[in-house]
Amino acid sequence: MSQFVTTAFVQQYSTNIAMLLQQQGSRLRGAVMEHGFVGKAATVVEQFGAVTPVKNLARHSDTPLISTPQDRRWVYPTDYDWADLIDSQDKLRMLIDPTGPYTQAGVMAMGRAMDDEIINGFFGTNNTGENGTTAVTFPSGQIVAANVGASANTGLNVAKLRAAKKLLMQAEVDIDNDQLFVAITAQQHDNLLNEVQAISLDYTDRPVLVEGRIRSFMGFNFIHSERIPGGPSYAGSISTGGLYYVPCWAKSGLALGMWNDVQASVDKRPDKRNSWQVYVTATVGACRTEEKRCVQINCA
């Protein structure tokens, strides 16, 4: 049973519900490719590389056979669940039915866990090969250094966004049709507010700053997340050395595998003196579909 439920007893003279400040669900899910899977692992994409034709310089010559590079990208499921108990006696002492807010809290927590999987899939080791036995780490060539655009390590700036855009374009990412995203904390957003090019109409034909917030610039859509490496809510194990690792990607470059979407239930537990149990579960996994569709921007 939650040890905090007594704070909502009738003697508090309130029927209002206030969820404490928190990220309310997933913010990154809509910015990645989503696939449904079953089994202990799944192939998220079959990868085919570029080929080069040969010139036909002689009549009736042999047909050239040119092998097409092929690979597989694998994604693995992670199970999440959460539960809390509410005594029947507690419900009698309350002016509200707490099962609704508890369910809401659990569903929001699952959304955050989904974002953590996407972030870990972006920065972590991915697996390729026929059976997923080849480990692929994030390539150093897809990292924008922390000192780009300055003489020392600095925050997010226009120069870094230009460098990231250049890497994506050099890799032939279809930037005209593929949505581009950057996940930033409040710190990077504040950095951009100091960039004249990011907020001035002298450099763009439409307003970038709307009600004090930059939502898009240079073709990038910004998503606020404090859960990226270096952010105050980061839940992974990557050591950033005091930097922020800002993920930048084309939507086609990240995949979310959905084995079991978020499900919630409220059931009576006879083994707990008929207490009500609020239970939420999900099974998800994430990975890059291709390294050159992703860029890591290091920021001070």
Number of C-alpha atoms within 10 A of each C-alpha: 13 10 8 7 15 14 10 20 17 16 11 11 10 12 13 9 11 7 11 7 6 11 16 15 19 19 16 20 16 10 23 21 18 16 15 13 19 11 8 10 16 21 18 24 16 14 14 11 9 8 10 8 8 10 7 11 7 7 6 7 8 8 8 10 8 10 10 11 10 12 15 19 23 26 27 24 22 17 11 16 16 16 17 17 22 23 18 13 9 16 20 12 13 20 16 17 13 17 19 12 15 21 22 17 18 22 24 19 20 25 20 22 18 28 21 22 22 26 25 22 21 26 24 19 14 25 21 20 16 14 13 18 11 15 10 14 13 18 13 10 11 19 20 22 16 21 17 22 17 12 8 10 15 18 24 28 22 19 14 22 20 15 19 21 21 12 20 22 14 10 12 11 20 14 14 8 8 13 16 26 21 23 24 23 21 12 16 18 20 15 16 20 19 12 13 13 17 21 20 15 13 11 12 13 8 9 15 20 16 10 6 9 14 19 15 18 18 14 13 19 18 19 18 18 22 17 20 25 25 23 20 11 15 15 17 16 9 14 11 13 8 11 18 24 25 25 20 27 29 25 18 20 23 25 25 29 29 22 22 17 14 19 15 17 12 17 13 16 14 9 7 13 10 14 20 21 21 23 19 24 18 22 19 24 25 31 28 33 27 16 21 21 23 30 29 23 24 24 25 18
